[in-house]
Amino acid sequence: MEDEIKNRILTGAEELFMKYGVRSVSMDDIARHLSVSKKTLYQYFIDKDEIVMKVAEGRMERDKKQHDALRAAARNAIEELVKLSVCLKQDFQKMNPSMLFDLQKYHPKAWSLWVEYKQGHIKESIVRNLRQGMEEGNFRSDINVAVMAAARLELVQLTFDDRVFPSDKFNLAEVNQQLFDHFVLGLLTDKGRKAYEKYKQQLTHTELMPQSL
């Protein structure tokens, strides 16, 4: 029962964080959203910072499982990237652009967790995909894997930079898709480009992931 209540609180908080950003959502907002008293929140969590941390942990763990499933289902590095692009588009369509900035400025523990996740799991996934694509002949053989992996990580961060892409002028999902395509197209051989376009045309949202994930 206790775990069910905690999960309900974290799910509700994440819904608000994704829609409005982290900073603008208060404990009162979370309580109101869940139709519970603020006292109930404090029975299970010390403060908002702990809720943010737990939401971040849960989100990253789910993302890791989802991306691992994408990798397992993909027949090659190109198909993995195309499926990942659809997955990212769906996530970014629901995400407030201020999410990462709010974590960095107001929730350093959760921000450190994100940095660790980015430099660990995400970087390792990029490096593995690059090497796989090169072995398959879909990516150029002259790619410096370390350089391109670092570049991709910075492009992820750049997507959320309001100084470069102010939210009143740019759509977060569109920015991500443009930067993603730009990165991938720079990697491809002629063989890889044909495969990339083929998979993009074939892939549908229902083909992306099993509904249980």
C-alpha positions as CSV (number, residue, x, y, z in Angstrom):
1,M,0.0,0.0,0.0
2,E,2.8,2.4,0.9
3,D,4.6,1.7,-2.3
4,E,1.4,2.3,-4.3
5,I,0.9,5.7,-2.7
6,K,4.5,6.7,-3.3
7,N,4.3,5.6,-6.9
8,R,1.1,7.6,-7.3
9,I,2.7,10.7,-5.9
10,L,5.8,10.3,-8.1
11,T,3.6,9.7,-11.2
12,G,1.6,12.8,-10.5
13,A,4.6,14.9,-9.8
14,E,6.3,13.8,-13.0
15,E,3.2,14.7,-15.0
16,L,3.4,18.2,-13.7
17,F,7.1,18.5,-14.1
18,M,6.9,17.4,-17.7
19,K,4.2,19.9,-18.5
20,Y,5.2,22.9,-16.5
21,G,8.9,22.4,-15.6
22,V,10.3,21.6,-12.2
23,R,10.7,25.1,-10.6
24,S,7.2,26.3,-11.2
25,V,5.6,23.2,-9.5
26,S,5.1,23.4,-5.8
27,M,4.2,20.8,-3.2
28,D,0.8,22.5,-3.1
29,D,0.4,21.9,-6.8
30,I,1.3,18.3,-6.5
31,A,-1.2,17.8,-3.6
32,R,-3.9,19.6,-5.6
33,H,-3.2,17.5,-8.7
34,L,-3.5,14.3,-6.8
35,S,-6.4,15.5,-4.6
36,V,-4.6,14.8,-1.4
37,S,-3.4,17.0,1.4
38,K,0.1,18.4,1.5
39,K,0.6,16.5,4.8
40,T,0.2,13.3,2.9
41,L,3.1,14.2,0.6
42,Y,5.4,14.8,3.6
43,Q,4.4,11.5,5.1
44,Y,6.3,9.8,2.3
45,F,8.8,12.4,1.1
46,I,11.1,14.8,3.1
47,D,10.6,17.6,0.6
48,K,10.2,18.5,-3.0
49,D,13.9,17.9,-3.7
50,E,13.5,14.2,-2.7
51,I,10.4,13.9,-5.0
52,V,12.4,15.4,-7.9
53,M,15.3,13.0,-7.2
54,K,13.0,10.0,-7.1
55,V,11.2,11.1,-10.3
56,A,14.6,11.5,-12.0
57,E,15.7,8.1,-10.9
58,G,12.6,6.4,-12.1
59,R,12.6,8.2,-15.4
60,M,16.2,7.3,-16.2
61,E,15.6,3.7,-15.3
62,R,12.6,3.5,-17.6
63,D,14.5,5.2,-20.4
64,K,17.4,2.8,-20.0
65,K,15.1,-0.2,-20.2
66,Q,13.3,1.3,-23.2
67,H,16.5,2.0,-25.1
68,D,17.9,-1.4,-24.3
69,A,14.7,-2.9,-25.7
70,L,15.1,-0.8,-28.9
71,R,18.6,-2.0,-29.3
72,A,17.6,-5.7,-28.8
73,A,14.8,-5.3,-31.4
74,A,16.9,-3.5,-34.0
75,R,18.5,-5.5,-36.8
76,N,21.3,-3.0,-37.3
77,A,22.7,0.3,-36.1
78,I,20.6,2.3,-38.6
79,E,17.3,0.8,-37.5
80,E,18.2,1.4,-33.9
81,L,18.7,5.1,-34.6
82,V,15.5,5.5,-36.5
83,K,13.5,3.8,-33.7
84,L,15.3,5.9,-31.1
85,S,14.4,9.1,-33.1
86,V,10.7,8.3,-32.9
87,C,11.0,7.5,-29.2
88,L,12.8,10.8,-28.6
89,K,10.2,12.7,-30.6
90,Q,7.4,11.3,-28.4
91,D,9.2,12.2,-25.2
92,F,10.2,15.7,-26.3
93,Q,6.6,16.5,-27.4
94,K,5.5,16.1,-23.8
95,M,8.5,17.8,-22.1
96,N,8.8,21.3,-20.9
97,P,12.0,23.0,-22.3
98,S,13.0,24.2,-18.8
99,M,13.4,20.8,-17.4
100,L,17.2,20.5,-17.5
101,F,17.8,24.1,-16.6
102,D,15.6,23.7,-13.5
103,L,17.4,20.6,-12.4
104,Q,20.8,22.3,-12.9
105,K,19.9,25.4,-11.0
106,Y,17.6,24.3,-8.3
107,H,18.1,20.5,-7.8
108,P,21.9,19.7,-7.9
109,K,21.5,16.1,-6.7
110,A,19.1,15.3,-9.5
111,W,21.3,17.2,-11.9
112,S,24.3,15.2,-10.9
113,L,22.3,12.0,-11.5
114,W,21.5,13.2,-15.0
115,V,25.1,14.1,-15.8
116,E,26.2,10.7,-14.5
117,Y,23.5,9.0,-16.7
118,K,24.5,11.1,-19.7
119,Q,28.2,10.4,-19.4
120,G,27.6,6.7,-18.5
121,H,24.7,5.0,-20.2
122,I,24.0,7.4,-23.0
123,K,27.6,7.9,-24.0
124,E,28.2,4.1,-23.9
125,S,25.2,3.6,-26.1
126,I,26.3,6.2,-28.6
127,V,29.9,4.7,-28.8
128,R,28.5,1.2,-29.2
129,N,26.1,2.3,-32.0
130,L,28.8,4.2,-33.8
131,R,31.2,1.2,-33.8
132,Q,28.5,-1.2,-34.8
133,G,27.4,1.1,-37.7
134,M,31.0,1.4,-38.9
135,E,31.4,-2.4,-38.8
136,E,28.2,-2.8,-40.8
137,G,29.4,-0.3,-43.5
138,N,26.5,2.1,-42.7
139,F,28.7,4.7,-41.1
140,R,31.9,6.2,-42.5
141,S,35.1,4.4,-41.7
142,D,37.0,7.7,-40.9
143,I,34.7,8.6,-37.9
144,N,36.5,9.5,-34.7
145,V,34.2,7.7,-32.3
146,A,35.2,9.7,-29.2
147,V,34.7,13.0,-30.9
148,M,31.3,12.2,-32.4
149,A,30.0,10.7,-29.1
150,A,31.0,13.8,-27.3
151,A,29.4,16.0,-30.0
152,R,26.1,14.0,-29.7
153,L,26.0,14.5,-26.0
154,E,26.4,18.2,-26.4
155,L,23.7,18.3,-29.0
156,V,21.3,16.7,-26.5
157,Q,22.2,19.4,-24.0
158,L,22.0,22.2,-26.6
159,T,18.4,21.2,-27.4
160,F,17.3,22.5,-24.0
161,D,19.4,25.7,-24.1
162,D,16.9,28.6,-24.1
163,R,19.6,31.1,-25.0
164,V,20.0,29.3,-28.4
165,F,16.5,28.0,-28.9
166,P,14.1,30.2,-26.9
167,S,10.9,28.3,-26.2
168,D,8.7,31.1,-27.6
169,K,10.3,30.7,-31.0
170,F,11.3,27.0,-31.2
171,N,9.5,23.7,-30.6
172,L,11.5,21.4,-28.4
173,A,10.6,18.2,-30.4
174,E,11.4,19.9,-33.7
175,V,14.8,21.2,-32.5
176,N,15.7,17.7,-31.3
177,Q,14.6,16.1,-34.5
178,Q,16.6,18.6,-36.6
179,L,19.8,18.2,-34.6
180,F,19.4,14.4,-34.5
181,D,19.0,14.2,-38.3
182,H,21.9,16.5,-38.8
183,F,24.1,14.4,-36.6
184,V,23.1,11.1,-38.2
185,L,23.3,12.2,-41.8
186,G,26.9,13.3,-41.2
187,L,27.8,9.7,-40.2
188,L,26.2,7.8,-43.1
189,T,27.8,6.2,-46.1
190,D,25.8,5.9,-49.3
191,K,24.6,2.5,-48.2
192,G,23.7,3.9,-44.8
193,R,21.8,6.8,-46.2
194,K,19.6,4.5,-48.3
195,A,18.9,2.3,-45.3
196,Y,18.2,5.4,-43.0
197,E,15.6,6.8,-45.4
198,K,14.1,3.3,-45.9
199,Y,13.6,2.7,-42.2
200,K,12.2,6.2,-41.6
201,Q,9.6,5.6,-44.2
202,Q,8.6,2.2,-42.9
203,L,8.6,2.7,-39.2
204,T,5.3,3.5,-37.6
205,H,4.5,4.4,-34.0
206,T,2.9,1.1,-33.4
207,E,6.0,-0.7,-34.5
208,L,8.2,1.3,-32.1
209,M,7.8,-0.6,-28.8
210,P,5.8,-3.3,-27.2
211,Q,2.9,-1.7,-25.3
212,S,4.0,-3.3,-22.0
213,L,7.0,-0.9,-21.8
